[in-house]
Structures are given as structure tokens and as C-alpha cells.
Amino acid sequence: MTLSTYKANHHKQDILFYTVASISTLVIGTVYEFFSHQVYSPFMYLLFLIPLLLGLAPNLLAQKLHKYFLKSENAKAAYKMGVLTLIFGSFLKGVFDIYGTHSVYPSFYLPVGLLLLLIALGFEIHQRKGRAK
């Protein structure tokens, strides 16, 4: 397997990961809302937008432009963890909203998820600077 074939397969895996995440969160949010006795939360029914807009859209756009969204493996891993953290935090907030209760824990997920996305950006910048030298 050549390096370009490896990168093409890896790029397809990223697109597949975010596609599955988008579809899964759409199904989970819809089913959960269906059994919530007419109580709705935007954190639940808009849950699928997180992997769609943060993962699938940038990767498809990069593929269309014949580029890579993230080249660094560390950046990809941190970015995926950031997206997954935001998904889980939104899901948890939606569950608490639907049940009419409150917890301080969902408030930690947004800053941690955004921090992981920033760390991914830092990894990517570091990787690209290293290649430029």
C-alpha cells in the first residue's frame, strides 16, 4: 500500500466516522424525543448537527477541494475527542432538560470540548510548521 492510498483510505475513514456519528445521533435524538412525552430539548433534537457541521462538512469540503481537513494524526484524534465530548455534553444536557432537572455537569462539556478542538488546531499548526522547515 502506497502512502497516497493510505491517506485516501484514512480520509474515507474520517468521512465514514462522521457520517455514522451524524446518523447515529439523529436516530438517538429522534427516538429519545419520541418517548419523552411531548417534552423537547434543542440539545437533543439538534444533536446531529454537531458531527455534521464540525466533522462531516469540513471533511467533505476538503475532499472536494482535494485537500485534507487535518493531516496530523494527533490533531485528528484530539478533534474527534472534542466533537465526541460536545456530542455527549449536548446529549446529557438534553436528557436533563427533558426530565426537568438540573445538574452542573453538562456545563463542563462545552469548555472541555472546545479546548480539545483548540488543542487539535495547535497540533495541526505544529505539524505544518514542522513540515515547512
Secondary structure as GFF3:
##gff-version 3
##sequence-region A 1 133
A	DSSP	alpha_helix	3	34	.	.	.	ID=ss1
A	DSSP	alpha_helix	42	45	.	.	.	ID=ss2
A	DSSP	alpha_helix	49	51	.	.	.	ID=ss3
A	DSSP	pi_helix	52	56	.	.	.	ID=ss4
A	DSSP	alpha_helix	57	64	.	.	.	ID=ss5
A	DSSP	alpha_helix	73	99	.	.	.	ID=ss6
A	DSSP	alpha_helix	106	132	.	.	.	ID=ss7
###
